Amino acid sequence: EAAVAGDEAREPATSAGPRRAQVPAAERALAVLRLLAAQPRPVPAAAIARELDLPRSTTYHLLAALERHGFVAYLPEERRYGLGVAAFEVGSSYLRHEGLERLARPLLADLLARLAGTVDGGVTAHLGVLDVREVLYLLKEAPPRPPPLVTEVGVRLPAHLTASGRCLLAALPPAQLEAVLPADGPLPRRTARGPDSRQALLAWLRADAERGWSAEDGEITEGYASVAAAARDHTGRPAASVAVTFARDSETAPPWRALAADVGAVADRLTGRLGGRA
């Protein structure tokens, strides 16, 4: 009984045991999370160590780190471990994005089809979400011969440099925007264009908020411009950005306001699908 109590104590064991240095700690942590996710109920540390063939000390160190970050929860009465709130948040975030992508994909495809032929080389449509100070691209609909853009699915870019990011920043409540914006000082830029300070960015965002859409002209890729508008959820908060990117020097490029109207209409349709009001 004493041995069992010691085995289930939360402090790491003193014996390091055999180590497998070739396996990164991140893989071990992920293995712990996968194991916990597959169990019908919380499990003791000894069972985790046994199932994953890990030294007890390593297991306790991993569990302690995961617990600090909220991915694992310790149940002191049972001396067992289960998934924490952070693991739930990650899973919920994936479900939100997956649902968002399903709702937005046909709208982007329709937008791309309607704008086909209006710009030399066509346009590329994107769906993005705001992640603190970055915009994360979730969807991309491109013409048969897509232009050389960096905005692939899964790419993150500074929100203040992109039309996708700025339309979301401009739609944030003032208190949230204040918390998200970087402190005073120079802002990073990819080219020589775009806001280079907090004050300059605020001025851009005020203008974007007044007109209801954002534009980017060469801030990310020289020779290419973008127009974007925000879709809102049922709370009125910005949920995602709808954007189109096109060759800036195209002779057939439509007026920016016309593009903004098309993009804004799609953003409004997505807002309706999310239960919000355009």
C-alpha positions as CSV (number, residue, x, y, z in Angstrom):
1,E,0.0,0.0,0.0
2,A,2.8,2.3,0.8
3,A,4.4,1.5,-2.5
4,V,1.2,2.4,-4.3
5,A,0.9,5.7,-2.4
6,G,4.4,6.6,-3.3
7,D,3.9,5.6,-6.9
8,E,0.9,7.9,-7.2
9,A,2.5,10.9,-5.4
10,R,2.8,14.0,-7.6
11,E,6.5,14.6,-7.0
12,P,8.8,13.1,-9.7
13,A,10.7,9.9,-8.7
14,T,14.4,10.4,-8.0
15,S,15.4,7.6,-10.3
16,A,15.7,8.8,-13.9
17,G,15.3,5.3,-15.3
18,P,16.2,4.5,-18.9
19,R,16.0,7.4,-21.3
20,R,15.2,7.6,-24.9
21,A,17.0,10.8,-25.9
22,Q,16.1,10.3,-29.5
23,V,12.4,10.9,-28.7
24,P,11.7,14.7,-28.3
25,A,9.9,15.9,-25.2
26,A,7.2,17.3,-27.4
27,E,6.4,13.9,-28.8
28,R,6.2,12.5,-25.3
29,A,3.9,15.2,-24.2
30,L,1.6,14.6,-27.2
31,A,1.6,10.9,-26.5
32,V,0.4,11.7,-22.9
33,L,-2.4,13.8,-24.3
34,R,-3.4,11.2,-26.9
35,L,-3.5,8.5,-24.2
36,L,-5.6,10.6,-21.8
37,A,-8.0,11.5,-24.7
38,A,-8.5,7.8,-25.4
39,Q,-9.4,6.9,-21.8
40,P,-13.1,6.8,-20.6
41,R,-12.0,8.3,-17.2
42,P,-8.9,9.9,-15.6
43,V,-5.9,7.5,-15.1
44,P,-3.1,7.3,-12.5
45,A,0.4,8.4,-13.4
46,A,1.7,4.9,-13.1
47,A,-0.7,3.7,-15.8
48,I,0.5,6.5,-18.1
49,A,4.1,5.6,-17.5
50,R,3.4,1.9,-18.1
51,E,1.4,2.4,-21.3
52,L,3.9,4.8,-22.8
53,D,7.0,2.9,-21.6
54,L,8.3,6.1,-19.9
55,P,10.3,6.4,-16.7
56,R,8.2,7.5,-13.8
57,S,10.2,10.7,-13.3
58,T,9.8,11.7,-16.9
59,T,6.1,11.0,-16.7
60,Y,5.7,13.2,-13.6
61,H,7.7,16.0,-15.2
62,L,5.5,15.9,-18.4
63,L,2.3,15.9,-16.4
64,A,3.5,18.8,-14.2
65,A,4.3,20.9,-17.3
66,L,1.0,20.0,-19.0
67,E,-0.9,20.8,-15.9
68,R,0.8,24.2,-15.5
69,H,-0.5,25.1,-19.0
70,G,-3.9,23.7,-18.4
71,F,-3.8,20.7,-20.8
72,V,-3.9,18.2,-17.9
73,A,-6.0,18.3,-14.7
74,Y,-4.9,16.5,-11.6
75,L,-7.7,15.0,-9.3
76,P,-6.1,14.9,-5.8
77,E,-8.9,12.8,-4.3
78,E,-8.4,10.1,-6.9
79,R,-4.7,10.7,-7.6
80,R,-5.5,10.5,-11.3
81,Y,-5.0,12.7,-14.3
82,G,-7.4,13.8,-17.0
83,L,-7.5,16.3,-19.8
84,G,-7.6,20.0,-18.8
85,V,-9.5,23.0,-20.0
86,A,-6.8,24.0,-22.5
87,A,-7.1,20.7,-24.3
88,F,-10.9,21.4,-24.6
89,E,-10.2,24.9,-25.9
90,V,-7.9,23.6,-28.6
91,G,-10.4,21.0,-29.7
92,S,-13.2,23.6,-29.6
93,S,-11.1,26.0,-31.7
94,Y,-10.6,23.3,-34.3
95,L,-14.4,22.6,-34.4
96,R,-15.1,26.4,-34.8
97,H,-12.6,26.7,-37.6
98,E,-13.8,23.6,-39.3
99,G,-17.4,24.8,-39.2
100,L,-16.4,28.2,-40.3
101,E,-14.5,26.7,-43.3
102,R,-17.5,24.7,-44.3
103,L,-19.8,27.7,-44.2
104,A,-17.4,29.9,-46.1
105,R,-16.0,27.6,-48.8
106,P,-18.9,27.8,-51.2
107,L,-19.2,31.5,-50.7
108,L,-15.5,32.0,-51.7
109,A,-15.9,29.7,-54.7
110,D,-18.9,31.7,-55.9
111,L,-17.0,35.0,-55.4
112,L,-14.1,33.6,-57.4
113,A,-16.4,32.5,-60.2
114,R,-18.2,35.9,-60.4
115,L,-14.9,37.8,-60.5
116,A,-13.3,35.5,-63.1
117,G,-12.2,37.5,-66.1
118,T,-12.5,40.9,-64.4
119,V,-8.8,41.0,-63.7
120,D,-5.9,39.8,-65.8
121,G,-4.7,36.5,-64.2
122,G,-7.8,36.3,-62.0
123,V,-8.2,37.0,-58.3
124,T,-7.5,34.8,-55.3
125,A,-10.0,34.7,-52.5
126,H,-9.0,34.1,-48.8
127,L,-10.7,33.4,-45.5
128,G,-8.7,34.5,-42.5
129,V,-9.1,34.7,-38.7
130,L,-7.4,36.9,-36.2
131,D,-5.1,35.3,-33.7
132,V,-3.9,38.0,-31.3
133,R,-1.7,40.2,-33.7
134,E,-1.6,37.8,-36.6
135,V,-4.0,36.7,-39.3
136,L,-4.2,33.0,-39.9
137,Y,-5.4,31.9,-43.4
138,L,-7.9,29.1,-43.3
139,L,-9.2,28.9,-46.9
140,K,-7.9,29.8,-50.3
141,E,-9.7,29.7,-53.6
142,A,-7.4,30.4,-56.5
143,P,-7.6,30.6,-60.3
144,P,-6.2,27.7,-62.5
145,R,-2.9,29.4,-62.7
146,P,-2.5,30.9,-59.2
147,P,-0.2,33.9,-58.7
148,P,2.9,33.6,-56.5
149,L,1.4,34.6,-53.2
150,V,2.6,33.8,-49.7
151,T,-1.0,33.6,-48.3
152,E,-1.4,29.8,-48.3
153,V,-3.7,28.0,-46.0
154,G,-2.1,27.8,-42.5
155,V,0.2,30.8,-43.1
156,R,0.3,33.5,-40.5
157,L,1.1,37.1,-41.3
158,P,1.2,40.3,-39.2
159,A,-2.4,41.5,-39.0
160,H,-1.4,45.1,-39.3
161,L,0.1,44.6,-42.8
162,T,-2.7,42.7,-44.4
163,A,-6.2,43.8,-45.6
164,S,-7.5,40.6,-44.0
165,G,-6.0,41.5,-40.6
166,R,-6.8,45.2,-40.6
167,C,-10.5,44.7,-41.4
168,L,-10.7,42.4,-38.3
169,L,-8.7,44.8,-36.1
170,A,-10.9,47.7,-37.2
171,A,-14.0,45.8,-36.2
172,L,-12.8,45.0,-32.7
173,P,-14.3,46.8,-29.7
174,P,-12.0,49.6,-28.5
175,A,-10.9,47.9,-25.3
176,Q,-10.0,44.7,-27.1
177,L,-8.2,46.6,-29.8
178,E,-6.2,48.4,-27.2
179,A,-5.2,45.1,-25.6
180,V,-4.2,43.6,-28.9
181,L,-2.2,46.4,-30.4
182,P,1.6,46.4,-29.8
183,A,3.2,49.0,-27.6
184,D,4.6,52.2,-29.0
185,G,7.6,51.6,-31.3
186,P,8.2,50.7,-35.0
187,L,6.0,48.0,-36.5
188,P,7.7,45.4,-38.7
189,R,7.1,45.7,-42.5
190,R,7.8,43.3,-45.4
191,T,8.1,46.1,-47.9
192,A,8.5,49.9,-47.6
193,R,4.7,50.2,-47.4
194,G,2.1,50.0,-44.7
195,P,1.8,51.5,-41.2
196,D,5.1,51.7,-39.4
197,S,3.9,52.8,-35.9
198,R,1.0,52.3,-33.5
199,Q,-0.3,55.8,-34.2
200,A,-0.2,55.3,-38.0
201,L,-1.9,51.9,-37.6
202,L,-4.7,53.5,-35.5
203,A,-5.3,56.1,-38.2
204,W,-5.5,53.4,-40.8
205,L,-8.0,51.4,-38.7
206,R,-10.2,54.4,-38.1
207,A,-10.4,55.0,-41.8
208,D,-11.2,51.3,-42.5
209,A,-13.9,51.2,-39.8
210,E,-15.6,54.3,-41.3
211,R,-15.8,52.8,-44.8
212,G,-16.4,49.2,-43.7
213,W,-13.5,47.5,-45.6
214,S,-9.7,47.4,-45.7
215,A,-7.2,47.5,-48.6
216,E,-3.6,46.5,-48.9
217,D,-1.3,47.6,-51.7
218,G,2.0,45.9,-51.9
219,E,2.5,45.6,-48.2
220,I,2.9,41.8,-48.4
221,T,3.9,41.1,-52.1
222,E,5.1,43.8,-54.5
223,G,2.7,44.2,-57.4
224,Y,-0.3,42.7,-55.6
225,A,-3.2,44.3,-53.8
226,S,-6.0,43.1,-51.6
227,V,-9.4,44.2,-50.5
228,A,-11.1,42.6,-47.4
229,A,-14.2,42.9,-45.2
230,A,-15.1,41.3,-41.9
231,A,-17.8,38.8,-41.2
232,R,-19.3,38.9,-37.7
233,D,-20.7,36.3,-35.4
234,H,-23.9,36.4,-33.4
235,T,-22.3,38.7,-30.7
236,G,-21.3,41.3,-33.3
237,R,-17.6,40.5,-32.9
238,P,-15.4,40.0,-36.1
239,A,-15.3,36.3,-36.8
240,A,-13.4,36.1,-40.1
241,S,-12.2,38.1,-43.0
242,V,-13.1,37.7,-46.6
243,A,-10.5,39.0,-49.0
244,V,-9.5,39.0,-52.7
245,T,-6.0,39.6,-54.0
246,F,-5.2,40.7,-57.5
247,A,-2.3,41.9,-59.7
248,R,-2.0,45.6,-59.0
249,D,-0.8,46.5,-62.5
250,S,-3.5,44.7,-64.3
251,E,-5.1,46.8,-67.0
252,T,-8.5,45.2,-66.4
253,A,-8.5,45.6,-62.6
254,P,-11.9,46.8,-61.5
255,P,-12.4,49.9,-59.3
256,W,-11.4,49.1,-55.7
257,R,-14.8,50.2,-54.4
258,A,-16.5,47.7,-56.7
259,L,-14.3,44.9,-55.4
260,A,-15.0,46.1,-51.9
261,A,-18.8,45.9,-52.6
262,D,-18.4,42.3,-53.8
263,V,-16.2,41.3,-50.9
264,G,-18.5,43.0,-48.4
265,A,-21.6,41.2,-49.8
266,V,-19.9,37.9,-49.3
267,A,-18.8,38.9,-45.8
268,D,-22.4,39.8,-45.1
269,R,-23.6,36.4,-46.3
270,L,-21.1,34.7,-44.1
271,T,-22.3,36.9,-41.2
272,G,-25.8,35.6,-41.8
273,R,-24.6,32.0,-41.8
274,L,-22.9,32.6,-38.5
275,G,-26.1,33.9,-36.9
276,G,-25.0,37.5,-37.0
277,R,-26.6,40.6,-38.6
278,A,-24.9,42.2,-41.5
